[in-house]
Structures are given as C-alpha cells and as structure tokens.
C-alpha cells in the first residue's frame, strides 16, 4: 500500500484523514495507521479516538485500505470508525409455534363438557413417546358448584392426578393464562383426563403441546 495516502477532507471538518505505513523489517508485519492533518503536520489518531488498532500482514493491506477509504463518511464525533448501535431491535411473539430447545412445537387446542361425578373424562388423547404439556386452561361450572382434578391417564389403567383439586363455584370458573413453561404435564405416552366431583357439568378447555 502506498505511504501517506490522503483519504480526503470530510464535509464540515477542517482535517484530512491520511493513511501511512511504518517501515518494517523483512518478514515482519507492517503497522498501518490513520492520521489527521490540520496544519501540515501529521497527528496520529489515538486508539481511544479511533476505536480500532490492528497490525496486518501484507496480504490483508488492500482490505484495510478499503476500510480506511470508507472514512470519508466519518462524523465529527472524534473520528471513530465504528459507533455503538443505537437503533431499536424489535421482537414479536410467534403464534404458530413454540420452541423447546431447537425443536419447534405446534400449540394445539382441545375442549370437553365433562359431567359431574366423572372419573378420567378424556380431554386430550395420548401420543406414544410424548407428554402432553398444558400451556393454558379454563374451567367453568354449571348451576351447581363442583370440583375438578387433571389426571395423567394411561390406557387402560386409571389416571393419576397431576394437579391439585380445583374448586369451581356455581355458574363460575377460572382461566389460567399462557405459561411458556407449562402449568402441568402428563407422563410420557399418557393422555390428559379430568375427574369431577358431584355438582354440575364442567366445561374444560386447554391449550397444549406434545413434547
């Protein structure tokens, strides 16, 4: 690369940006520096001002020369080649899938109206080698108060509770919103079922993924 190359005056600034190369013995790298010239003298730009300090071997000099030529676009903030990113970065919630590690899982929906005094009323069928993880659920009782428990249900054996017992008032209910970790889940290869107490029919709705 040629020595003492003037990159050019930046609009609105008095100083030129000059590229120079220090002498180096054979087989050594060459130091390339950027200097400012205000009054005919060369004043090196400090590392703190420039934000960049590199020693390049001979094959990479043209690359640095191209980078330094881009210094025409420098702003009057001390001559930094690279500025901190200040633009905002936006993110959006994906409604079509949810990630577990590197796996993309598809949320699914299920509901049932389960009569009072039902044991292991099926809500979501089993999928072999998968668990059912419930991300959100809602419950609503009819004219009489009742209770409900979610079960992990093998086929054909009886289910086992995977939640506490929910007490639901007459003509009332509850809705537990989206939790990316899941509110509860079944055992592998089990279905999701509910057991209800005496009282009235309960409407049950779930959002879930197979994991």
Protein Blocks (a to p, Z undefined) as FASTA:
>chain_A
ZZhiafbjcehiabdcddddddddehiacdddddddfeopacdddfklnopacdddfklm
mmmmmmmmmmmmpccehopabdcdfbdcdddddfkbccehjbccddddddddddehiahi
afbdcdehiacddfbdcddddfbdcdddddddddfbdcddfbdcddddehiacdddddfk
opbdcdehiacdddddehiddddddddddZZ
